[in-house]
Amino acid sequence: MRLITIAIWALGAAFVTSSAQASTLTFTLNQDGCTGTCGSAPFGTITLTDNGSGSSAFVTVTETLAASERYAGIGAGEALEFNVTNSVVIGNLTPNFAVGPAPASASTFGSFLLSIACSTCQGGQIGNPAGPLSFTAGSATGVTVNDFIANAGGYYFASAIVGNNGKSGNVASLGADPSVVPEPRTVILTLSGLLLAGVNAFRRKQVCC
């Protein structure tokens, strides 16, 4: 009986944890579209984190460039370009950045529906912001990490940067990095199995004794 009680408590805790746990996706900028290359990939990461639920759901987007890199004002791309399946409202933008043109084009990697522009970037100057760049994306019906999709070329994000070799251009990501963290549903299924085993053991004990 004690085993059953423990299993029930653990299963309940897993459901609570699952409902509260935010889903996170990480994208690596490893596609080099710079003239003469921007150096060695990876050029940075973009992390999407779910917050809230239902119509109040929103996503926090954070882009972190690699060491010694910075954003570029090259006229052939923006600080960050991406696609979302529905109309979104951008908020909580990092200073020195603003909502950019929509749609926007990143040379080499095609067109994207939305963009964030570096409002203080001048060419590839050393004084350009290096980030991190962060903002939130929400809507009247809610936004989740799954609403961020690839463009026609299969790219999820593109960024205009100055590489650590001083050359500028666009870099991009083809998809989310694989995760090795078990999903909450996997944990719940495991605990459900433990609960079932406990019930069966209890029944056998009742029959034999």
C-alpha positions as CSV (number, residue, x, y, z in Angstrom):
1,M,0.0,0.0,0.0
2,R,2.9,2.3,0.8
3,L,4.3,1.8,-2.7
4,I,0.9,2.8,-4.2
5,T,0.7,5.9,-2.1
6,I,4.2,7.0,-3.2
7,A,3.5,6.3,-6.8
8,I,0.2,8.3,-6.7
9,W,2.1,11.3,-5.0
10,A,4.9,11.1,-7.6
11,L,2.4,11.0,-10.5
12,G,0.5,14.0,-9.2
13,A,3.8,15.9,-8.7
14,A,4.8,15.1,-12.3
15,F,1.5,16.5,-13.6
16,V,2.0,19.7,-11.6
17,T,5.6,20.0,-12.8
18,S,4.5,19.3,-16.4
19,S,1.9,22.0,-16.4
20,A,4.2,24.5,-14.9
21,Q,7.3,23.6,-16.9
22,A,8.1,25.9,-19.9
23,S,9.0,24.4,-23.2
24,T,12.3,25.6,-24.7
25,L,13.8,25.3,-28.1
26,T,17.3,26.3,-29.0
27,F,18.5,27.1,-32.5
28,T,22.2,27.4,-33.5
29,L,23.3,29.9,-36.1
30,N,25.6,27.7,-38.1
31,Q,24.8,28.6,-41.8
32,D,27.4,31.1,-43.1
33,G,26.1,33.5,-45.8
34,C,28.9,36.2,-45.3
35,T,31.0,37.3,-48.2
36,G,34.3,35.5,-47.6
37,T,32.7,33.8,-44.5
38,C,32.2,35.3,-41.0
39,G,34.6,32.9,-39.4
40,S,33.9,29.6,-37.8
41,A,30.5,28.5,-36.8
42,P,28.6,28.4,-34.6
43,F,27.9,32.2,-34.8
44,G,25.4,32.3,-31.9
45,T,22.2,30.7,-30.5
46,I,18.6,31.7,-30.4
47,T,16.4,30.4,-27.5
48,L,12.6,30.3,-27.5
49,T,10.9,29.8,-24.2
50,D,7.2,29.3,-23.6
51,N,5.5,31.4,-20.9
52,G,1.8,31.5,-19.8
53,S,-0.9,29.4,-21.3
54,G,-4.0,29.7,-23.5
55,S,-4.7,33.1,-24.9
56,S,-2.1,34.5,-22.5
57,A,0.7,32.4,-23.8
58,F,3.8,34.2,-25.1
59,V,7.3,33.4,-26.1
60,T,10.5,35.0,-24.9
61,V,13.1,35.1,-27.6
62,T,16.8,35.5,-26.7
63,E,19.7,35.7,-29.2
64,T,23.2,35.4,-28.0
65,L,26.1,36.0,-30.5
66,A,29.4,34.2,-30.2
67,A,32.3,36.0,-28.6
68,S,33.7,39.0,-30.4
69,E,30.8,39.2,-32.8
70,R,28.3,42.1,-33.1
71,Y,25.3,43.0,-35.1
72,A,25.8,44.7,-38.5
73,G,23.9,47.4,-40.3
74,I,24.6,46.1,-43.8
75,G,21.3,46.9,-45.6
76,A,21.0,43.3,-46.8
77,G,19.5,41.9,-43.6
78,E,18.3,42.7,-40.1
79,A,19.5,41.8,-36.6
80,L,17.0,39.0,-36.5
81,E,14.5,37.7,-39.1
82,F,12.0,35.0,-38.4
83,N,8.5,33.6,-39.3
84,V,5.5,33.1,-36.9
85,T,2.3,31.5,-38.0
86,N,0.0,34.2,-36.7
87,S,0.2,38.0,-36.1
88,V,2.2,38.8,-33.1
89,V,2.9,41.8,-30.9
90,I,6.6,42.4,-30.0
91,G,7.4,43.7,-26.6
92,N,10.2,44.1,-24.0
93,L,12.8,44.8,-26.7
94,T,16.5,45.2,-25.7
95,P,17.6,48.9,-26.0
96,N,19.2,49.8,-29.4
97,F,16.8,47.5,-31.2
98,A,13.4,48.1,-32.8
99,V,10.7,46.2,-34.7
100,G,12.0,46.1,-38.3
101,P,10.5,45.8,-41.7
102,A,7.9,43.1,-42.4
103,P,8.5,41.2,-44.5
104,A,12.3,41.4,-44.6
105,S,14.9,39.8,-46.8
106,A,18.2,38.3,-45.7
107,S,20.5,37.9,-48.6
108,T,21.5,34.2,-49.2
109,F,18.7,32.9,-46.9
110,G,15.6,34.4,-48.5
111,S,12.6,36.4,-47.1
112,F,11.0,36.3,-43.6
113,L,7.7,37.6,-42.3
114,L,9.1,39.5,-39.3
115,S,12.3,41.2,-38.3
116,I,14.0,43.0,-35.4
117,A,16.3,45.8,-36.6
118,C,19.4,47.2,-34.9
119,S,18.5,50.9,-34.6
120,T,22.1,52.0,-33.8
121,C,24.1,49.8,-36.1
122,Q,26.3,51.6,-38.7
123,G,27.8,49.1,-41.2
124,G,30.2,46.8,-39.5
125,Q,31.5,49.4,-37.0
126,I,33.1,48.1,-33.8
127,G,30.7,50.1,-31.7
128,N,27.6,48.2,-32.9
129,P,25.7,46.4,-30.2
130,A,26.8,42.8,-29.4
131,G,23.6,41.8,-27.5
132,P,22.2,39.6,-26.2
133,L,19.0,40.6,-28.0
134,S,15.8,39.7,-26.2
135,F,12.1,40.4,-26.7
136,T,8.7,38.8,-26.2
137,A,6.2,37.7,-28.8
138,G,2.5,37.4,-28.0
139,S,-1.0,37.7,-29.5
140,A,-4.7,37.8,-28.7
141,T,-4.9,34.1,-29.1
142,G,-1.5,33.2,-27.6
143,V,1.9,32.2,-29.0
144,T,4.0,29.2,-28.4
145,V,7.4,28.0,-29.5
146,N,5.7,25.8,-32.1
147,D,4.4,28.8,-33.9
148,F,7.9,29.7,-35.1
149,I,8.3,28.1,-38.5
150,A,10.8,27.9,-41.3
151,N,10.7,30.2,-44.4
152,A,10.5,28.9,-48.0
153,G,14.2,28.0,-47.9
154,G,13.9,25.9,-44.7
155,Y,15.6,28.6,-42.5
156,Y,14.1,29.4,-39.1
157,F,16.2,32.5,-38.3
158,A,18.7,34.8,-40.0
159,S,20.9,37.5,-38.5
160,A,23.1,40.2,-40.0
161,I,26.4,40.1,-38.0
162,V,30.0,41.1,-38.1
163,G,32.0,37.9,-37.5
164,N,35.0,37.7,-35.2
165,N,37.1,38.0,-38.4
166,G,35.7,41.5,-39.1
167,K,33.7,40.4,-42.1
168,S,29.9,41.0,-42.2
169,G,26.9,39.2,-43.7
170,N,23.9,37.0,-42.8
171,V,24.1,33.8,-40.8
172,A,21.2,31.5,-40.3
173,S,19.7,28.4,-38.6
174,L,18.1,25.4,-40.3
175,G,16.3,24.1,-37.3
176,A,16.1,23.5,-33.5
177,D,18.9,21.6,-31.8
178,P,17.9,18.1,-30.5
179,S,17.2,17.9,-26.8
180,V,18.4,15.2,-24.5
181,V,16.0,16.2,-21.7
182,P,13.1,13.8,-21.3
183,E,9.7,15.3,-22.1
184,P,7.3,15.6,-19.2
185,R,5.0,13.1,-20.9
186,T,7.8,10.5,-20.8
187,V,8.2,11.0,-17.0
188,I,4.5,10.7,-16.5
189,L,4.3,7.5,-18.5
190,T,7.1,6.0,-16.5
191,L,5.4,6.9,-13.2
192,S,2.1,5.5,-14.5
193,G,3.9,2.2,-15.0
194,L,5.2,2.3,-11.5
195,L,1.7,3.0,-10.2
196,L,0.2,0.1,-12.2
197,A,3.0,-2.3,-10.9
198,G,2.2,-1.2,-7.3
199,V,-1.5,-1.9,-7.8
200,N,-0.8,-5.3,-9.2
201,A,1.5,-6.1,-6.3
202,F,-1.1,-5.0,-3.8
203,R,-3.8,-7.2,-5.4
204,R,-1.5,-10.3,-5.4
205,K,-0.8,-9.7,-1.7
206,Q,-4.6,-9.5,-1.0
207,V,-5.3,-12.7,-2.9
208,C,-2.5,-14.8,-1.3
209,C,-2.9,-13.4,2.2
